Amino acid sequence: MNFLVIDDNKIFRDATCLMIDGTGNYAEGADCGEVALASLRAGEFNAVLLDLHLREENGLDLLEQILKDQPRLPVVMFTAQGNVKTAVDAMRRGAMDFLEKPFTREQFHLVLARVQRFHQLSQNIERLEQEVQESKAQSVDPILEFTTPAMREVMDVLLRAAKTSASILICGENGTGKSIAARAVHQQSPLSDKPFVTVSCASLSKELLESALFGHAKGSFTGAVKDHWGKVKAAAGGTLFLDEIGDLPMDIQPKLLRLLQEREYERVGENITRHADMRVIAATNRDLKKSLAEGAFREDLYFRLNVITVVMPPLRERQDDLLRFAEHYLKYFAAQCGRRLKGFSKEAMACIAAYPWPGNLRELRNAIERAVILARGNELVAEDLPAELRGLPTAGTIASDGQQQIGSAITMQKIEELHLRKVLERTPGMTEASEILGIDRATLYRMRKRFGMD
C-alpha cells in the first residue's frame, strides 16, 4: 500500500514513514495541506495519516477537503492533544481511525492492520462494481451464447482449462470476443474472487507499457515522482490479461518470459527482485507464427504462452450465431431506445446473412444499433441497415473477369489496393505508375509496402 503522512513535525513524519517502509509498504511525507493535496492529486495513495494540527491549519478541515476529492480514501487522524471529543469529531467528519501521539509500534500496527482490511474491502467493492458493469456489457454482447460446433469446441477447451493454472492464448480477429472469453475463463476459475487486470499491449509506448506492467521506482525516469506498483502487483492472486500480446515490444518480451517462467520481476529503475502470483491469459489478432518468422516475437515466449491455445471463429463462419446475435441486439437496443420493433424483414435478414462482417461482433452491434435508431417502421428493413450491407455483390457489381467493381461491398482500402495492383500491372515502371496515380514515387513505395507488394 502507498501511504501519505501529513505532519509538520519533520522528525515525527520521517519516523512514521520509516516505520511504514519497514512493514513492506511505501510512505511519502507532506508538511502542509497544500503539499498534501497536490501529492494526492498527482499520485496513487491508498491511505493517509493526518495530524490534527498543521501550523496554522486545522487537520479536520483538511480531512474534509481530502474526502471531498477521494471519498473512499481511508484517513487516520493523530495528535498529541487527543481526547474523546476530538476523536468523535474526527470520526464524524469521515476519519477511519484515530491515533494519539506518542504511540507504540504495537498500537501503530493495529491501526495499520485495520487500514489494510479497509483497503481490501474497498478493492473488493471496486471489483464487484466492475463485474456488474461487465455483466451489463455481456448482456449486450452474447458471445457466450453459441450454437455452432466451432464455438462450442472453443468454449469447451477454455472452460476446462479454466480450472487449472495453465497459461492461455486466445487468437482471433478483432471483435470476435477474445476479452469476453478471457473474463469467462477467470470467472470459471478458482481465482474468480480475485482481481482480473487487463493490460493493452498495443495502446502504450515501450517505456509506458513497461512501467504500467511492472511498475517503477521513484526517480527512475522524468516524471516518476513516486514509487508506482504496476498491473502485475494489482493482479496478485488473480488473473493478468495481456490483450494484443502480438504488439508487445521486443525489449519487454524477455521480462515477460521471466515473469511467466520464474514468477519474478523487477520494477523499472529498481534492482529488487519481486515475486508474482497470478494466472496469465493472453490474446492477439496477429499470426504469431508469422511474427516468429519475421523476428518480431520471441520463440521461447511463444511456446511459454502456447500451453492452451484457441482460435475464436469469425462471425462469417457462424451463420446460426450471426442471425441469433442480430436478433439479440435488435431486442436490446429497441428496449434501450424505447422502440417497439417486431424484427427484421426478409430482405434485411438476407443482407445480414450475406455480409462478411470483417469487424465481427463489434461491427454487427454498431450496425444494428444504428438501424434501430433510424428505423421508420415497426420492423427493420434493408434500407435501415448501413450502405455496405445493402451493397453486397449482385448482378452488375462483378466484372466479367471476376474483379470487384465500384459499388461492391468492399472497403475503400481494398479499392485502393485493387486499383494500385492494376496500374502497376499495366505500366512498365514506377515513374509511369506514380504519374497515373498522381502521387510521388516515395508515396508509391510506401503504398506498395503497406499492401505487401514488395
C-alpha positions in Angstrom: 0.0 0.0 0.0 1.0 3.6 -0.6 0.7 6.0 2.5 0.8 9.8 2.6 1.9 11.0 6.0 0.9 14.6 6.6 2.6 16.2 9.6 4.5 19.5 10.1 7.0 17.8 12.5 9.7 16.5 10.3 11.2 14.2 12.8 7.9 12.5 13.6 6.9 12.5 9.9 10.2 10.8 8.8 10.0 8.3 11.7 6.4 7.3 10.7 7.4 6.9 7.0 10.4 4.8 8.1 8.1 2.6 10.2 5.7 2.1 7.3 8.5 1.3 4.9 9.6 -1.4 7.4 6.3 -3.1 7.0 6.9 -3.6 3.3 4.6 -0.6 2.3 5.5 2.7 0.7 5.3 6.1 2.6 5.7 9.7 1.5 5.6 12.8 3.6 3.9 16.2 3.3 4.4 19.1 5.8 1.2 21.1 5.0 -2.2 20.9 3.4 -1.2 22.5 0.1 1.6 20.0 -0.5 -0.6 17.1 0.7 -3.4 17.9 -1.7 -1.0 18.3 -4.6 0.6 14.9 -3.8 -2.8 13.2 -3.6 -3.8 14.6 -7.0 -0.5 13.7 -8.6 0.0 10.2 -7.1 -1.8 7.0 -6.2 -2.2 6.7 -2.4 -4.2 4.0 -0.6 -4.3 5.7 2.8 -3.5 9.0 4.6 -2.1 9.6 8.1 -3.1 13.2 9.1 -2.0 15.3 12.0 -4.8 17.3 13.7 -2.6 20.4 13.9 -0.5 21.6 11.0 1.0 25.0 11.9 -1.9 27.4 11.3 -4.1 24.7 9.6 -6.8 22.6 11.1 -6.4 19.0 10.2 -10.1 18.4 10.4 -10.7 21.0 7.7 -8.0 19.3 5.5 -9.7 16.0 6.2 -12.9 17.3 4.6 -11.1 18.5 1.6 -9.3 15.2 1.1 -12.5 13.2 1.4 -14.3 15.6 -0.9 -11.9 14.6 -3.7 -11.5 11.0 -2.7 -14.4 9.8 -0.6 -13.2 6.2 -0.3 -9.7 7.1 0.8 -9.1 5.9 4.4 -7.7 8.7 6.7 -6.2 8.1 10.1 -6.0 11.2 12.4 -3.3 11.6 15.1 -2.4 14.3 17.5 -0.5 14.9 20.7 -3.6 16.6 22.2 -6.1 13.8 21.7 -9.3 13.4 23.7 -12.6 11.7 23.3 -14.3 14.8 21.8 -11.6 15.3 19.2 -11.8 11.6 18.2 -15.6 11.7 17.9 -15.4 14.8 15.8 -12.7 13.3 13.5 -14.9 10.1 13.0 -18.0 12.2 12.4 -16.1 14.1 9.6 -15.1 10.8 7.9 -11.8 9.7 9.5 -11.4 5.9 9.5 -9.4 5.8 12.8 -7.7 7.9 15.4 -4.3 7.5 17.0 -2.8 9.5 19.8 0.8 10.6 19.8 3.1 9.3 21.0 2.1 5.8 20.0 3.9 2.5 20.3 4.8 0.2 17.4 2.2 -2.3 18.5 -0.5 0.4 18.5 0.5 1.6 15.1 0.5 -2.0 13.7 -3.1 -2.5 15.0 -4.2 0.6 13.1 -2.2 -0.4 10.1 -4.0 -3.8 10.0 -7.4 -2.0 10.1 -6.4 0.3 7.3 -5.2 -2.7 5.2 -8.5 -4.5 5.8 -10.4 -1.4 4.8 -8.3 -1.1 1.7 -9.0 -4.7 0.8 -12.7 -4.2 1.2 -12.6 -1.1 -1.0 -10.8 -3.2 -3.7 -13.5 -5.9 -3.4 -16.2 -3.2 -3.8 -14.5 -1.8 -6.9 -14.0 -5.3 -8.3 -17.7 -6.1 -7.8 -18.8 -2.8 -9.3 -16.6 -3.5 -12.3 -18.1 -7.0 -12.6 -21.6 -5.5 -12.6 -20.6 -3.2 -15.4 -19.0 -6.0 -17.4 -22.1 -8.2 -16.8 -24.2 -5.5 -18.3 -21.8 -5.3 -21.2 -22.0 -9.1 -21.7 -25.8 -8.8 -21.7 -25.2 -6.6 -24.8 -22.6 -9.0 -26.3 -24.0 -12.6 -26.2 -20.6 -14.1 -27.1 -21.0 -16.9 -24.6 -24.4 -18.0 -26.1 -23.5 -20.1 -29.0 -24.9 -22.9 -31.2 -22.2 -23.5 -33.8 -19.9 -26.5 -33.3 -16.7 -24.5 -33.7 -17.7 -22.1 -30.9 -18.8 -24.9 -28.7 -15.5 -26.6 -29.1 -13.5 -23.4 -28.3 -15.5 -22.7 -25.1 -15.3 -26.3 -24.0 -11.5 -26.1 -24.2 -11.4 -22.7 -22.4 -13.7 -23.8 -19.6 -11.8 -27.0 -19.0 -8.5 -25.1 -18.9 -10.1 -22.5 -16.5 -9.8 -25.0 -13.6 -6.0 -25.1 -14.0 -3.3 -22.5 -13.6 -2.0 -23.0 -17.2 -1.4 -20.0 -19.4 -4.0 -19.5 -22.2 -3.5 -17.9 -25.6 -6.7 -16.7 -27.3 -6.3 -15.9 -31.0 -8.8 -14.4 -33.5 -9.8 -11.4 -35.5 -10.7 -8.1 -33.9 -14.2 -8.0 -32.5 -14.6 -11.8 -32.0 -14.9 -11.5 -28.3 -11.5 -12.5 -27.0 -11.6 -10.3 -23.9 -15.1 -11.6 -23.0 -13.8 -15.1 -23.3 -10.8 -14.3 -21.2 -13.1 -13.0 -18.4 -15.3 -16.1 -18.7 -12.2 -18.2 -18.0 -11.4 -16.1 -15.0 -15.0 -16.3 -13.6 -15.0 -20.1 -14.0 -11.6 -20.5 -12.3 -10.7 -20.9 -8.6 -9.4 -17.2 -8.8 -12.9 -15.8 -9.6 -13.0 -13.8 -6.3 -9.6 -12.2 -7.1 -8.7 -9.3 -9.4 -8.9 -9.6 -13.2 -6.5 -7.0 -14.6 -6.2 -6.0 -18.2 -3.1 -4.6 -19.9 -3.4 -3.4 -23.5 0.0 -4.1 -25.1 -0.9 -2.1 -28.3 -2.0 1.2 -26.7 1.2 2.3 -24.9 4.8 3.1 -25.9 7.5 0.7 -24.8 8.5 2.9 -21.8 5.0 3.5 -20.6 4.0 -0.2 -21.1 6.9 -1.5 -19.1 6.0 0.9 -16.2 2.3 0.0 -16.5 3.1 -3.7 -16.4 5.9 -4.0 -13.8 5.7 -0.6 -12.0 8.6 1.8 -11.4 10.7 3.2 -8.6 10.7 6.9 -7.7 13.2 8.9 -9.8 13.7 6.1 -12.4 12.7 8.5 -15.2 11.4 12.0 -15.7 8.0 12.3 -14.2 8.5 9.3 -11.8 7.8 11.4 -8.7 6.9 8.4 -6.5 7.0 4.7 -6.5 4.4 3.0 -8.6 3.1 -0.5 -8.5 2.2 -2.0 -11.9 -0.5 -4.3 -13.2 1.4 -7.4 -12.1 1.1 -6.3 -8.5 -2.5 -5.3 -9.0 -3.3 -8.8 -10.3 -1.7 -10.5 -7.3 -3.6 -13.7 -6.6 -5.9 -13.3 -9.7 -5.6 -13.1 -13.5 -3.4 -10.8 -15.7 -5.0 -10.5 -19.1 -2.5 -9.3 -21.8 -4.5 -8.0 -24.7 -2.9 -7.8 -28.1 0.2 -9.7 -26.9 1.5 -9.7 -30.5 2.2 -6.0 -30.2 4.5 -6.4 -27.2 7.8 -4.7 -27.9 10.8 -7.0 -28.2 12.6 -5.3 -25.3 9.9 -6.2 -22.9 9.4 -9.8 -24.1 12.4 -11.3 -22.1 11.0 -9.7 -19.0 7.5 -11.2 -19.6 9.1 -14.6 -20.3 10.9 -14.4 -16.9 7.6 -13.4 -15.3 5.9 -16.5 -16.8 8.7 -19.0 -16.1 10.1 -17.9 -12.8 7.2 -15.8 -11.5 9.8 -13.0 -10.8 10.1 -9.4 -12.0 11.7 -6.1 -11.2 10.2 -2.6 -11.3 11.7 0.0 -13.7 14.7 1.6 -12.1 15.0 -0.9 -9.3 17.2 -4.0 -8.7 14.9 -5.7 -6.1 13.5 -9.0 -7.4 9.9 -9.4 -6.6 7.7 -12.5 -6.7 4.5 -12.5 -8.7 1.5 -14.8 -8.1 -1.1 -14.7 -10.8 -2.5 -16.5 -13.8 -1.8 -15.1 -17.3 -4.2 -15.1 -20.2 -3.1 -13.5 -23.5 -4.9 -12.6 -26.7 -3.9 -11.5 -30.1 -5.3 -10.8 -33.6 -1.9 -11.3 -35.1 -0.4 -14.5 -36.6 2.3 -15.2 -34.0 3.9 -17.9 -36.1 4.4 -15.3 -38.9 5.8 -12.9 -36.3 8.2 -15.6 -35.2 9.5 -16.0 -38.8 9.9 -12.2 -39.1 11.8 -12.0 -35.8 9.2 -9.8 -34.2 8.3 -12.3 -31.5 10.5 -14.5 -29.3 10.1 -18.2 -29.9 10.6 -19.1 -26.3 7.9 -16.7 -25.2 5.6 -18.0 -27.8 5.9 -21.6 -26.6 5.6 -20.5 -23.0 2.3 -18.7 -23.8 1.2 -21.5 -26.1 0.2 -24.0 -23.4 -3.6 -23.8 -24.2 -4.4 -22.1 -27.4 -7.8 -21.5 -29.0 -8.9 -19.5 -32.1 -12.1 -17.6 -31.8 -14.1 -18.2 -35.1 -15.0 -15.1 -37.1 -18.7 -14.2 -37.3 -18.9 -15.0 -41.0 -18.2 -18.7 -40.1 -21.0 -18.8 -37.5 -24.2 -18.2 -39.5 -26.5 -19.6 -36.9 -25.0 -17.5 -34.2 -24.9 -14.5 -36.5 -28.7 -14.3 -37.1 -29.4 -15.1 -33.4 -27.0 -12.3 -32.3 -28.6 -9.9 -34.7 -32.0 -10.6 -33.1 -30.5 -10.2 -29.6 -29.0 -6.8 -30.5 -32.3 -5.8 -32.0 -34.2 -6.5 -28.8 -31.6 -5.0 -26.6 -31.3 -1.7 -28.5 -35.0 -1.4 -29.1 -35.5 -1.6 -25.3 -32.7 0.9 -24.8 -34.3 3.4 -27.3 -37.9 2.7 -26.3 -38.8 1.4 -29.7 -41.3 -1.4 -30.4 -39.8 -3.4 -33.3 -41.1 -6.8 -34.2 -38.0 -8.0 -36.0 -36.2 -7.9 -39.4 -37.8 -8.0 -42.8 -36.7 -10.9 -45.1 -34.6 -8.6 -47.2 -32.8 -7.1 -44.1 -32.1 -10.6 -42.8 -30.7 -11.7 -46.2 -28.4 -8.7 -46.2 -27.1 -9.6 -42.7 -26.6 -13.2 -43.6 -24.7 -12.4 -46.8 -22.4 -9.7 -45.4 -18.9 -11.0 -44.4 -18.7 -8.9 -41.2 -14.9 -8.1 -41.2 -15.5 -6.2 -37.9 -17.3 -9.3 -36.4 -19.5 -8.8 -33.3 -18.4 -5.2 -32.8 -19.4 -4.2 -36.3 -22.7 -6.2 -36.0 -23.6 -4.4 -32.8 -22.9 -1.0 -34.3 -24.9 -1.8 -37.4 -28.0 -3.0 -35.5 -27.8 -0.1 -33.0 -27.7 2.4 -36.0 -30.6 0.6 -37.7 -32.8 0.6 -34.6 -32.3 4.3 -34.1 -33.0 5.1 -37.8 -35.9 2.7 -38.4 -39.1 4.3 -39.6 -41.5 1.4 -39.3 -42.2 -1.3 -36.8 -39.6 -3.6 -38.3 -36.1 -3.2 -39.5 -35.9 -3.2 -43.3 -32.8 -3.3 -45.6 -32.9 0.5 -46.0 -32.3 0.9 -42.3 -29.0 -1.0 -42.5 -25.6 0.6 -43.3 -24.9 1.1 -47.0 -22.2 -1.5 -47.1 -24.7 -4.2 -46.1 -27.1 -3.2 -48.8 -24.4 -3.0 -51.5 -23.4 -6.7 -51.4 -22.2 -8.1 -54.8 -25.1 -8.8 -57.1 -25.6 -8.8 -60.8 -23.7 -5.8 -62.3 -21.2 -5.4 -59.4 -18.8 -8.1 -60.5 -16.9 -7.6 -63.7 -16.6 -10.3 -66.4 -13.0 -11.1 -65.2 -14.3 -11.7 -61.7 -12.8 -8.4 -60.2 -14.7 -6.2 -57.8 -16.2 -3.0 -59.2 -17.1 0.3 -57.7 -20.2 -0.1 -55.6 -19.3 -3.6 -54.5 -19.3 -4.4 -50.8 -15.6 -3.7 -50.2 -13.7 -1.2 -48.2 -12.0 1.9 -49.5 -8.7 0.4 -48.6 -9.5 -2.7 -50.7 -10.5 -0.5 -53.7 -7.2 1.4 -53.3 -5.2 -1.8 -53.2 -7.0 -3.3 -56.3 -6.5 -0.1 -58.3 -2.9 0.1 -57.3 -2.3 -3.5 -58.4 -4.0 -2.9 -61.8 -2.0 0.2 -62.5 1.3 -1.5 -61.6 0.4 -4.4 -63.9 -0.2 -2.2 -66.8 2.7 0.2 -66.5 6.4 -0.5 -67.4 7.8 1.2 -64.3 7.3 3.1 -61.1 7.6 6.5 -62.7 4.7 5.9 -65.1 2.6 4.4 -62.3 3.2 7.3 -60.0 2.2 9.7 -62.8 -1.1 7.9 -63.5 -1.9 7.7 -59.7 -1.0 11.3 -59.2 1.4 10.6 -56.3 5.2 10.8 -55.9 7.5 7.8 -56.1 8.1 7.8 -52.3 4.4 7.6 -51.6 4.0 4.8 -54.1 6.8 2.8 -52.5 5.1 3.2 -49.1 1.7 2.1 -50.5 3.4 -1.0 -52.1 4.9 -1.9 -48.8 1.6 -1.4 -46.9 -0.2 -3.8 -49.3 2.6 -6.3 -49.3 3.6 -5.8 -53.0 7.4 -5.5 -52.4 
